[in-house]
Amino acid sequence: MSAILDKAEITIIGGGTAGWITAAFLQTQLPQKLNRAVQITLIEASDIPTVGVGEATIPSLRTTLAACGIPEHIFLKECDATFKHGIEFINWRQSPDTNPGESYFHPFGEPLQVAGHNPAWQWSQLPLNRRGAFAELFSVQPEIAKLGRAPKSLKDKPYDGALSYAYHLDAGKLAQFLKERFRSLGVRHIIDKVEDVKRDGDDIEHVVLSSGQKLTSDLFIDCTGFAARLINSDKGNKFNDKSDVLFVDRAVTTRIAHNGIDDINGYTKCTAQSAGWIWDIALQERRGVGHVYSSKYVTDETAREELAAYIGRPASELETRKLDMRIGYHQSQWRGNSIAVGLSSGFLEPLESTGIYLIEMANWAMIELLPRFFSGVKIQSKYDQIMSHHYENIVDFLKLHYCLSERRDTPFWTDNCDPDTIPDTLKNYLENWKNSVPGPYDFDRSIQCFSANNYQFVLYGMGWAGHDVPSDLPQATHMME
């Protein structure tokens, strides 16, 4: 690669959410970063819109959409999007036979502080019999969400509000919206299939299309899904399998009508099942519902029946789609002149809505490192470290939801609490927090998905008691009153 290029040629293989977010972001942000023209080309096998399932996101998407220059009101309209305050977890701590409807809330935003103290520390200083629900004590969002109120008013600026928020959206409509918008803004769009990938070590020399065209590029971005056609074309890229930690590997999804605005709640519902969980999100025109489960512990038919029972309809009446999921991530995320984004990079179950987040983080890392790459610096290992940290941070947090459960009603829940399935990093956290609380120094990266605030909401929502304290602590008790 030459040190100076007149124009940077970047080719994205694959469309969908990953491909079109990447095309939109790089088209908007990269020219000013590189100080030269950039040509983005996206190649996908079909121009037919995909059938989108409802997808939940986290607040980072607001920053990414703003960086792409997309007006928030247009995004909301075009993508059937609604606001999201957080997630309600139902029957994760105890089974429905033991405590029907038991739940806790993981809201966005930081816990409220009282008298300048860490809220978790204040809460932990109370005797066990005086500790109320942590999220309801230290966040207004559970109540606002349950009342069906928005996190912002019409007077608030785009992508800003009184409360932190994310979105529920139609992933298929998002990809189509980005496609139409950014084709008109200069992204070159080719409908064709990649038939072959010619490598020279880690670098890709060219790709061969069905039309016979050989396409070269300064950089290739792999958005080919689980196939990972570029990043693992030679089958030499190690896959870090996480299925021994996170057991779910399949999903069955459906779409159902709702009864209008009164049925649109501002949060995701995650209801635990015998060997997995069901998500339930409301878009503007419908609900997206899906059952994520482990094929080791439950059959496809049983999973579909559990989904039908949740919805309250016979399984025979549901139009469903089954998805297979490979849990983990590739060791090399950036090989030579190719980068994996989206499912080609890896996949972790959508329990905390991190699928689009990982696409975003790949793009934000690229935008910082690509100027170095185009000037001849080898930055692949740095990028791999960044993405590996994102994945491992998410793995630990997802496992937290399972390993603290009191459920022992099925082998799935029993095995999830087996210490051999808990990552050492998470074990160390839990050991440290037996007589302490999660704090900022436990999480020393400035950019990561989950940190002390998130751990506090889930730890104490799942019933983590830490240590008991004597009942005669008037100062700590007074601060909570």
N, C-alpha and C positions, 0 to 999 in steps of 0.2 A: 504493500500500500504506500502510495506516495505521501509525502508530508503535507503537500498542498493540493487540494482538489478544487476544480472550478465548480463542480456540483456534486453533492453527496447523493448517491443512488442507494435507496433503501427499498428492499422488496419484502413484503409481508405475504407469507403463504398461509392462506386460510382466512376466513371472514369471521362471522359470529361476533359475540361480545368482545372477545379478546382481540381479534383482528381489527375491528372497527374502532374500539377505544384507542388502540395503539396508533392506528392511522390518524385519528383525530388529534390525539395528543402530540405526536411527533410533527404533524403538519403545522400545528399551531405554535409549538414551543421551540422546535429544533433550529429553524433558520436563524433566529436571533442568537441562539447559543453558539452556533458554528460560525456565524458571520458570513455565511455564503448560502447559495441556493440549495434547496433540498428537493429531490423528486421522490415522492412516496408512491410505490406501486403495490396494489393489493391484488393477489390472485386467489380466486375461490372457484370451486367446482360448479357452483350453481348460483344463479341470481334470484332463486325462488326464496321468499322470506320463510324463515323457520317458524315452527309453532312454539311460541314462547311460553315457558312456565313462569309463574310468579316468582320473583327473586327478591330477597331481602338484602339490604346493604348496610354499611356503617357510615358514620359521618364524614369520613375522608372523601367520599364521592362528591360532596359539595365542592371541595377545593379543586378536585380534578375537573369537574364539569365547568367550573368558573375559568380554570386555566385553558380550557378548550374554547372559551368565548361563547358558551351556550347560555342563552337567557333561561333562567330557572322556570319561568312560567311556560315557556315553550316546551321545555323538557317534560314538565309535569303533564302537559296536555298530550304530547305526542307519544309518551311512553306509558300512559295509563297509570301514572305514579301517584302514590299517596305518601303521607308523612309517617315516619316511624320513630317512636320514643325509646324503644328498647325491646326486650324479650321477656315474656312470662313463661317460666318453666313449671309445668304441671306434672305432679306425681313423679318427680325425679328423686326426691328424698325418700318418699314412702310410697308403697304400692297403693293402687285404688282400693284394694280389699282392706288395707289397714287404715288408710286415711283418704277417702275419696276427695278429689279436687284440691289436695294439698298443693301449694304453689309458692313461688317467690319470683321477684322481678329483678332483672338486670337492666337498669336504665343507662342511657347515655349521660355524659357529663360527670363532673366531679361530685363526690359527696359533699354536702354542706358542712362547713366547719362551725363549731361553737367555741367561743373563747379562744380561738386560734389553735386548737388542738387537732391532731389527727382524729377524725371521727371514729375510726376503728378502735383506736386506743381508748377513747371515751366510752364507747360501747362495751369494750372488754373489761373496763373497770367496774361495771355493774355486776352484782351477783346474778347468777344464771337465771333465777326466777324473776328478774326485773328487766331482762333484755327483750325488748320488743323486736318486731321485724326490722332488720337493718335498713333495707332500701326505703321503707316507708318513713323511718325516722330521719334519714339523711338525704332524701331526694324528694322533690315535689312531683317528679315525672310519673311514678306509678299512679298517683291519683289523677293527674292531668290526662294520662293515657286512658285510664278506665272511664273517665268522664267523656271521652271522645273529643277532647279539645286539641287544637293544633299547637305546635311548639312555637309558632310565630304569628304575627298579625299581618294584615294587608299593608300596614305602614312600614314594616321592616324591609330592609334592603334585601336584594336577592342573595340567597345562600347564607342568610344571617337571621337570627331570631333570639328571643329571650332564653330559649332552651336549646341545648344541643339536639340535633336530629339527623336522621338519615331518611331513606326512602324504601318503599316497596314498589317494584316496577315490573313491567313485562319485558323480559330479556330479549325476546324476539323483536318487539317493537323498538327497543333501544338500538339494537344492531341496525335495523332498517332505517331508523331516524338518522343515525350517524352516517350510514352509507349515503343516503340522499343528500345530506348536508355537506359532507366533505368531498364527495365527487364533484360537486359544484364549486368547491374551493381549491381544486387542484389535485386531489388524489386520483391517480391513474388506476382504473379498475379493469381487470381482465377476467373474463369467465373462461376458465380452462382448468385442466387437471395436471398435477405434477406426476409424471410417469417415472422419472429417475432423478437421482441426486448424485452428482459426480464430486467426489471429495479429493483433496490433496492434504492428507493428514487431518488436522482439525478444521482446516478451511474448506469451504464449499467453492469449487471452481465455477460450476453452473448447475442449473436445474433444467431438465428436459420436460417440456410440456406435451400434452397429447397432440397438439397441433404440429409437433415436430420442432418448435422453436426452442433454441438453447438460450437461456436467460442468465446473464451474469449480473452481479450487483456488488457494491462495496460492502453491504451488510444485508444478511437475510434474517428475517424474524419468523420463527416457527409458531404459528397459531393453528396447527393441524390437529389439535385435540389429543386424546390419549394415544393416537398413532405416533406422535412425535416424529414425523417424517424427516425432519431436518436434524434436530438435535441428537437423534439416536438412529440415524439412517444406517450406520454401520454396526448397530447393536453393541456398540462398545462403551456406552454411557451408563455407568452404574446407577441403579435405581435404589434409593433409600426407602425401603418398604417399611411402613408404619402400621401394618395391619395387626401386628402383635400388641399394639398399644390401643389403637382405635379400630374396633371390630367391624363397624358397619361398612358394607361394600356394595349395597344395591339400594335402589329407590324405585318406588312406583308412584306416579304422579297423576293428578287429574285436575280438571277445571270445573267449577260449579258456579252457578249464578248466585248473586246475593240480592237483597231486597232494597238496594239503594243506599243512600248516604247513612242511614241509621245502622247499617251493617258494616260500615267502614270503621274499624278501630285503628288506633294509632300505634299498634305494637304487634310483634310477631308472637304467635302462640306455639310453643313446643311442648307437646304432650307425650310423655314417655309411654312406651308400649312394652310388650314382652321381650323383644329383642331389638329395640331401636326406639324411634320416636317419630311423631307426626308434626310437620309444620303446617301452619294455617295462616295465610296472609290475605288481606283484602286489598284489591286494586280498585280503581274507580268503577269498573264495569263487571267485575267477577271476583271470585276467590280462587287462589291457587293453593292446593292442598297436596301434600306428598308424604309418603311413609318411607323413611330412611331406616334400613335394617341390615342385619348380618345374616348372610345366607348359611353360615355355619350353625346358627341357632334356630332359624325359622325358615319354612319353605316359602317360595314365591306366592303360592296360593293363600297360605295363612296370612302373609303380610298384606295381600290384597283384601282379604276378608276383614282384617283389623282396620284397614283404611275405610272400607265400606261401613263398618260398625261405627267408626268415629263420625262419619258424615251422616249416618242414619238412613242409608239406602242399601238395597240389595246389591251385592257385588256384580251381579249380572247387568245392572243398569249403568254401571260406571264405564266411561271411556278412559282407559288408563294407558300410560306409557311407562315401560320398564327401563331403568338405566343401570348399567354396570359401572362400578367405580373402582379404580385402582388407587389405593391409599398410600401416599408417600410423594417423593419428589426426586428428580434427577440430580445426581451429584454435580454434574457440570451443567450449569444453566446458560453459560456463554462459552461456546466452543469456537475458537478461531474467529470467523466472521459470521457466526450464527447465534441467535439468542432465542431461548424458549420463553413464551409468554402464554399464560392461561393453562389449559389442561395438559399441553405438551410439556410444561414445566413441572407440573405435579397437581395433586388434588388432595384436599382434606375435607372431611364431611362438613356440610353447611350449617352446622349447629349454631355458630356465632356469625354467620353471614360474611365469611372471609373470601369467598370465591372472587368477586370483583375487586375486593381490596388487594389481593395478590397481583392482579393485572395492573392495578394502579401503581403499586409499589415497584413493580418491574419497570414501568414507564418513568416514574420519578427517579429511579436509580439510573436508568439509561440516559436521561436528559442531563444528568451530572457527569456521567462517565464517557459519553459518546464524543465530546470534544477532545478528550485525551486519546481515545481510540483512533479517531481520524487524524490525529497528529503523530500516530505511530507508537503510542504507549501501550504496553500490554496490561490491560486492566481486567482481564477475564477473571482472575482468581479473586480480585476484590469484589467484583459483582457476585460471584458465587458465594462468598462469605456473607454478603448482605442478604441475599435471598435465602440462604440456609438458615440464617438467624430468624428471618420472618417465619419460615416454616416451623422451626423448632419451638419458637415462642408460641405459635398457635397450637401445636401438638400438645404442649404442656397444659395450656389453658383448657383445651377441649377435654383432655383426660380428667381434669379437675372435676368436671361436672359428673363424671361417672364414679370415680374412685372414692368419693365421699358419701355415696348413696347408702342408705340403710336398707335398701331393697335386697332381699335374698329369695324372692319368689320365683325366679327363673335362673337357669345356669348363666345366661347372658349377664345379668346384674351381679351374680356372685363372682363370676370370673373377672369382671371389670374391677373388682376390689382386691384382686390378687396382687400383692406387692410386686410380683415378678413382671406384671404388665405396666407398672408405673415407671416413667422415666426417672433416672437418678436426679436430674435437675429438679423435678417436681417433688420427689422425696425429700430433697434437701430443704426446699422451701417449707414444706409442711413440718419438718423437724424444727426448723428455726422459728416457726410461728406457733409452736406449742405454748410458749411463754412470751410471745410478742405478737405483733400484727404486721401485715404487709406494708412496706414503706417504700419511698422513692429510691432508696439505695439498694433495694433488691433488684431493681431493673435499671441498668446503667446505660442503656441505649436511648438516645433522644428520639429515634424513630423506631417504634415497634407497635404492634397492634394492641397488646394487652399488658398492662402494668398494674401498679398497686391498687388503683381505684377499681379496676375490673375484678381483680382477685378478691377484694373486700366484699363486693356485692355477691359474688358467687359463693365464696367461702361461708359467709354468714347466712346467706340464703339457704345453703345446703345443710346448715345446722352445725357448722364447725364451732365448737365452744371454746377452743383454746384452753385456758385455765380458769378455774373458779376463783373468786376473790372473797375475802371476808365481807360480811354484810354491813360492817360499821365503817364505811368510807364516805363520810358526809360530803367531802369536797367533790369527789367524782360523781356522786349521786346528785348533788346540787346542780352540776353543770348540765345534766341531762333533763332537768325539770323546767 
